[in-house]
């Protein structure tokens, strides 16, 4: 065991009974794609809202042989990503990386990496509000019944009202999807640009710590973004190339660069952008 | 209590269970894929793979039903000592372990409710052989089509028809296991 490891904690921080409970919830989530499985979320050494759901799912999935990557809105070097990566480096002794293609487990806040994921990878999402119907219907009893009855009319009314008010579906992130023709699911606040990537070779797991829900999208599962025949789903992005690597097919962050209104658009996926720049320099 | 009861658990529970769960997760997320597991030595007639699943998923909060020849004193003692799982009747089970004929009739197992389809049983089916041949599988987790040597097709077709309700299955043989969630569509091979 390396000297830097934290031997005062169990492997991957959580106790075994908790991990078994989370693991059973994950398996039921996989068996019923898009359905939110309740689980007994634990207090973690970080506040709710900082990815406690994702951290608990990662803790239940990680093995000592894994290589772990964490991104926060596409970036490996932001506070949330760095602290979660360091946490598992310490308590699970896993290798870590910033390169998407080297990682076996990737925990993400609000992005799907630009590099297509493979069968050997698991993507773990941090989810703030797992219930796609929550802002339309505050009662959990009611939303649970709506899912049971496959009663999603309210969601279509919401999208229709978007069109009536703005001339288009104005939802730009956390854009609702139907999973395997059954459950309407919140894909977490990823930009709708990422929605097509929800149909993936990788297993995708979603953890909501405060709301105590786990759900899953198995590999190659059918995931359809809600839309209308005359207003089809449009995974739009800013109409610019990346100012650093020139990519025209990636999701961009708008960065303010001075006090005079100057701005630039750069890839939100820092690893993807850096790899492209390295290739161009070579 | 036999001394054999006390042995045969994980040597390093956190890491052994982590590796075992990963195999079980991949198996259920990719129906038809056969995973190899290690670390358990349960008494006969329980296979290594079934023993690994019990050690990884069962504890004092889950009910386990042992069906047919698996309802043997040596295995009951082993399960109680290593997992603390309650031994229950089929209709109360979170997990059920046995051969396919012993697990019948299947309408005894919990399939969840329409509001909580997760409150359903997981069957661990001991198989004489387990190969990627036979019944054709399609659905979530499968890119085009997979094959698995299921004991029959009709029961899994009936299980799929009541989706999102239903039970989920693991098939075990020696140190190998495969998964079949309720979401998989099964056709005769």
Interface residues (C-beta under 8 A of the other chain):
Chain A: X10 X11 X12 X16 X17 X19 X20 X21 X23 X24 X25 X26 X27 X28 X29 X30 X31 X32 X33 X35 X37 X38 X60 X61 X62 X63 X64 X65 X119 X144 X145 X147 X148 X149 X180 X182 X183 X201 X203 X216 X217 X218 X219 X220 X221 X222
Chain B: X13 X14 X15 X17 X18 X19 X21 X22 X24 X25 X26 X28 X29 X30 X56 X57 X58 X59 X61 X62 X94 X113 X114 X115 X116 X117 X118 X120 X122 X139 X140 X141 X142 X143 X163 X164 X166 X168 X181 X182 X183
